[in-house]
Amino acid sequence: MLDLLAPLNGEPQILPSRKLAGRVAGVYVAPADHFETVATEALTLDFQGIKGDFHAGYTRRSGGREPWYPRGTEMRNERQLSIVSPDELATVALRMGLAEIRPEWIGANLLLAGVPQLSMLPSGTMLFFKGGVTLKVDAQNGPCRIAGRLVAERADMPDVEAGSLMFPKAAKRLRGLVAWVEKPGTIANGEEVSVRVPEQWIYGA
């Protein structure tokens, strides 16, 4: 029988969609004037993101991640929330010779446990929280020296500048994800999450 889903010559391999399960292991909010977050019991979200959070807003200003725009260009805010994994944070800490890296130090809003290789979830992945919130993953969050400096300071590294340079290398592809609010509501600590990974393919033409 002809396999209609089999890749043709030169076509990319297509991976089917799948479902995973996770759990909220921590929720954090950033004051309006700084990216470092503090632990809280729940997050209240609207279509702009977390109410009162440093990264909330329908739009944001472009920075070093968008070299195709002049710095400061107003653009859609697809970075409303930062999501990290306890396993990946532990790996980064080990690489840097630290006892720990806390989610707050790198401005994380959600600590999501139980999802293997969290940072590798593709764009378009949907996060359905049991309390009703839906988030959509935009992309992997690239590590930067600004977060690295705060890690070095909070971990009392003897050479803060060296620590700030070490973090982007140690955290490459382990820095977690950025996402935006598709369906608002409240996310509580300990809440169950259904992760729906979309069909994936690599465009190689």
RACORPE-V194226 format. One record per residue. N is the residue number from 1. BURIAL is I if it has 24 or more other ideal C-beta (glycine too) atoms within 12 Angstrom, else O. Layout:
n=(N | N)
burial=(BURIAL | BURIAL)
This chain:
n=(1 | 2 | 3 | 4 | 5 | 6 | 7 | 8 | 9 | 10 | 11 | 12 | 13 | 14 | 15 | 16 | 17 | 18 | 19 | 20 | 21 | 22 | 23 | 24 | 25 | 26 | 27 | 28 | 29 | 30 | 31 | 32 | 33 | 34 | 35 | 36 | 37 | 38 | 39 | 40 | 41 | 42 | 43 | 44 | 45 | 46 | 47 | 48 | 49 | 50 | 51 | 52 | 53 | 54 | 55 | 56 | 57 | 58 | 59 | 60 | 61 | 62 | 63 | 64 | 65 | 66 | 67 | 68 | 69 | 70 | 71 | 72 | 73 | 74 | 75 | 76 | 77 | 78 | 79 | 80 | 81 | 82 | 83 | 84 | 85 | 86 | 87 | 88 | 89 | 90 | 91 | 92 | 93 | 94 | 95 | 96 | 97 | 98 | 99 | 100 | 101 | 102 | 103 | 104 | 105 | 106 | 107 | 108 | 109 | 110 | 111 | 112 | 113 | 114 | 115 | 116 | 117 | 118 | 119 | 120 | 121 | 122 | 123 | 124 | 125 | 126 | 127 | 128 | 129 | 130 | 131 | 132 | 133 | 134 | 135 | 136 | 137 | 138 | 139 | 140 | 141 | 142 | 143 | 144 | 145 | 146 | 147 | 148 | 149 | 150 | 151 | 152 | 153 | 154 | 155 | 156 | 157 | 158 | 159 | 160 | 161 | 162 | 163 | 164 | 165 | 166 | 167 | 168 | 169 | 170 | 171 | 172 | 173 | 174 | 175 | 176 | 177 | 178 | 179 | 180 | 181 | 182 | 183 | 184 | 185 | 186 | 187 | 188 | 189 | 190 | 191 | 192 | 193 | 194 | 195 | 196 | 197 | 198 | 199 | 200 | 201 | 202 | 203 | 204 | 205)
burial=(O | O | O | O | O | O | O | O | O | O | O | O | O | O | O | O | O | O | O | I | O | I | I | I | I | I | I | I | I | I | O | O | O | O | I | I | I | I | O | I | O | I | I | I | I | O | O | O | I | I | I | O | I | I | I | I | I | O | O | I | O | O | O | O | O | O | O | O | O | O | O | O | O | O | O | O | I | I | I | I | I | I | I | I | I | I | I | I | I | O | I | I | I | O | O | I | O | I | O | O | I | I | I | I | I | I | I | I | I | I | I | I | I | O | I | O | O | I | I | O | I | I | O | I | I | I | I | I | I | O | I | O | I | I | I | I | I | I | I | I | I | I | I | I | O | I | I | I | I | I | I | I | O | I | I | O | I | O | O | O | O | O | I | I | O | I | I | I | O | I | I | O | I | I | I | I | I | I | I | I | I | I | O | I | I | I | I | I | I | O | I | I | I | I | I | I | I | O | O | O | O | O | O | O | O)
